[in-house]
C-alpha cells in the first residue's frame, strides 16, 4: 500500500538517501503536484529536519526560497514536504564544460547576492555558500536561482534585542573549505561579510574553471584543510582575479574592508556587476550558457532527424529516463557535517564533448527561446568517482536535483 504523509502526499520513488535520511518524490493526491519529501527517523542522534523547517518558515515568501508544503511527525519519522527544484549550479557548470561565460556569471551574481541579502535581512547567515547550494527552478521559474540547505545557518542578530552576535576567535571552520572566507580560515566568528566573500569565490570558480587551492594533496583531511587555508591566504586578490574584469577584485576588496558587524551595501555590489554587464553590452534576459547549449543541441537533433546521414552528438530529450545518484563531496572541509552530507549530483552525458564558445552572446540567439521550454538533455547523474545507483524520475518538468541532508550539530576536523 502506498504511503501517504501529511494526509495528502503519496510517496513515489526514492531519489536520494544519506546518513541522516531519505528523499522521495511525492504527488499531492488531489492536485497531482509533484514535490520533494525529506524523511528522517525521529530517533536519529542528530535530527536536522525540524531545524531546517524552522529556517524555511522564517524565510517563507522570499524570492528564490522553496515553499514548505508540510512539515511534521509521521509515525516514527520527521517529514518535510517542499518544492521540487531543478539542477544545481554545480550540475550546470559540469554540463557546460566546467566554465561559464562572463555574462552567465554576472546574471548569477545578481541573484546570488540578492538571495543572501534576503537571508541576512531575516537575521540569518547561511555559512555554507557553494555552487551545490544554489538550484535553478523548474517550469516558469527555470530562470530563478534558489538558495537551499540551511543546516549550518545561524542567527547573527538576537531576535528580541536585534543585537549583533559578539566577535569571537578560535572558532572551528564551518562550511566548505574551498569557498570559505579568509577570516573563517583564521578562526574568526562568521558574519555577513563572510557569506558575501564566499559568493566571490564561487563566481571566480565559475569564471576560471577552478580555484588555485583545488587539487591539493595531503595525508589527512586536517592537513588538506591547512593547505587550502595556506594557499588561499597567500594568494593576492589581483592574482586570483588576473585576466578577469577589475570589478571582481573590487568585489573582494570591498568584502575585506567590512568590519565584523557592518551591514554590507548589497546594492553597491549588484551595481558593480550590472555596470560591468552594461559595459559589455549584455542584457539581463536570463539566457544562460545552458540555455544556449540546449538550443544548439536541439538544432542538431532536428537536423539529424531531417537528414539521418548528418552526424550529431546531440542526445534526444527524454524526461522519462532521467537518472539520479547520490554522491559525496570530495572537497576538504573543516566542518565534518559538510563532508558527510550527501548531495544529489548530476554528471551530464558527453559533458566534455558539449563544448561551448566562451563568447556566445545574446545577439547570437535569434530564436524565440524561453527557459520555460528549455529542458536539458537526458542525463545520467552522479559524481564520476562515486558508486552509482540509477533511479528513474518520470513525469517531472525537466531535470531534478533535490537537497542533500545536513545536520545542525557542528563537527571538528
Protein Blocks (a to p, Z undefined) as FASTA:
>chain_A
ZZdehhlaccdddfbdcfkbccdddddfklopacddddddfkbfbdfklmmmmmmmmmgo
iahiacdfbgcdehjaccdddddddddfklmmmmnoopacfklmmmmmmmmmmmmmmmmm
nopafklacfklpccdehjllmpccdehjllgccfbdfklopacdddehiacedjfklpc
fklmnopacdfklmmmmmmmmmmmmmnopafkgoiacfbfklmmmmmmmmmmmmcfklmm
goiafklmmmmmmmmmpcfklccdfklmmmmmmmmmmmnopacehpafklmmmmmmmmmm
mmmmmmmmbccfbdcddfklgccdddddfbdcfbfklmmmccdddddehklmmccdfkbc
fklpccdcdfklmccddddeddfkbccdddddehiehjddddddddfbdcdZZ
